[in-house]
Amino acid sequence: MVVTMAICLFLVAWIVLLMRTLPNQYTSNHWRGVWVGLDIAELAAFSATAWAAWYQRQVLVFCMVFTGTLLLADAWFDLMLDAGSPGFTESILSALCAEIPLALLLFFAARRLIRITVEIVMRLEGFDGPVPPMWRIPLFADGLVETLPARLRDLDQ
C-alpha cells in the first residue's frame, strides 16, 4: 500500500512535468510499429481470453480486464491522435460502436465471474445471503487452503 501511494505521488509530479514540457505536436518515426504492435497485443489478449474461456480457467478474469484495458487505450489514442483530422469520425465510430462497448462487456463479465466465485466460496463455507459489494469483500488471507473444504483442496493438488 505504501509503494502504491508513493507511486501516486510520483505520478502527480510526472504528469505536471509532462504538461509543462511536452510539445503540442510530435512526429514519430515508428508510427506503424506502434499501431501494429498495439493490435498484436490486442490479438494476443483476445486469444488468451478465448483460450481461458474455452478451458474455463480462473485466469479468464485477468484476461478480460487486460483485454478491456487495451481496448480502452486503443480508443483513447485513436481519438486523441485523430482529433481535428479527416479520420476523427471513423475513430469516434470505432470507439463508440466497438472498442468501448467490448471493453465494458469484458469488465462486467469479469466482475460477474468474481462475484460468482465469491458466492460459491460463501456457500461452501456455510454463509447464506447475497454477495456483498466488491469493495467490501476482503482479499483471501494466507492459510486459506487449510480452511477450504476437502473438495477444493483436492483440486489444488
N, C-alpha and C positions, 0 to 999 in steps of 0.2 A: 504494500500500500504506500509506503514512504517513497519507494522508487517511482511509482506511478504519479504521485503528487509532484515529485521533483521534475519528472518529465513534462508534466503540465506547465509548471513554471518556466522551464526551458523553452517550451513551445510558444508560450506567450511572447517571450523575448525574441525568439526566432521569427515569429510572424511579424512583429513590429519592424525588425530589421529588414525582412523581405519587402514589406510595404514601402519602406523608405529607399531601398537600394535597387530593386529590380526595375528594368526598363519596361515601358508600356508595350513595346513591340520587340520581338526577337525572332531571328531567322535561324532555323535548325538545319544542320547538315544530315541528320539521321531521322528525319520525319517519317519516312516509310518504315524504317526499322522499329520505331516506337509504336506505330499503329498496328503493324503486323504482329509485333511482339505482344501487345495487349490482346489482340484477337486470338493468338495462340494460347495465351494464358486463359482466356475465357473458354476456348475449346477444351483445354486440359481440365478446367474446373467443371464444366458441364459433363465431360466424360467421367470424371471421378464421382460426380453426383449421381450419374446414371448407374455406374457400377455399384455404388453403395446402396442405392435404392433397389436395384435388381437383387442384390445379395442380402438385403435387409440388415445392414450393419449400422451401428450407432454413429460411426464416423459421418453418416449422411447429414447429421445436424451441422457439423462443422463445414462440410462441403457446400451445403445450401447457403450458409451465412457467407462463406468465402465467395461463392459464385455471385450471389446477390450484390455483394460489395463491389466486385469487379464490374458488374453491370451498371451500378450507380456511378462508379468512377468513369466508365466509358461515356455515359450520358453527360456527366459534368464536363468532361474535356471536350466532347463534341460541341456542346452548347457554348462553352466559353471560347473555344478556338474558332468557331464558325460565326460568332456574333458579328453582324454587320457585313457578312459575305453572302453570296448567292446560295450557298449551301445551308444557310441557317434554317430555312423552312424544313428541309429534309432532316436536319438534326433534331428539331423540335418534334416532328412526327415520329422519328425513330425513338426518341426519349419517351414520349407520351404513349405511344402505341406498342412499344416492345420492351425497351430496357427497364424503365421504371415499373411497369406492371409485372414483368417477370421477376424483378428483384423483390418486390413486395410479396408476390406469391411464394417465393423461396423463403423469405423471412417469416411469413405467417406459418408456412408448413413446418419450418424448423421449430418455431415456438410451440406449435401443436404437438410435435413429436416429443419435445421436452416435457410438456405437461402430461402427455400420455404416460411417459416413462415414470414421472413422479407419482402419478395416480396409481400405477401398478405397484411401485415400491410401497406407497402408503397402504394399499390393500394387503400386500404381503406382510406388512408389519402390524396389521390389525387396525389401522386407522380408517374410520369411515368419514364420509363427508366430502365436500367439494375441495378441489385442489386450490390452495391459496394463490394469490397473485405471485408472479415470478420473482418480483423484487423482495418478497417476504420469505421465499424458500431458501434455506441456508445451503451452503455447499456441504457436500458429504465430508466427514472428518476421517482422519487416519483410523484404521481399525474397523472400517465399515464391513469388510469381508467377514470378520468374525461375527458380526451381528446379523448378517443376512441369513435367510432361511437356507437349508441344505440344498434345495433345488437350484438356487442361484450360485452357491459356492461350487457345485459340481460343474456348472457352465464355465466358471472361471478357470478351472483346471482342465 
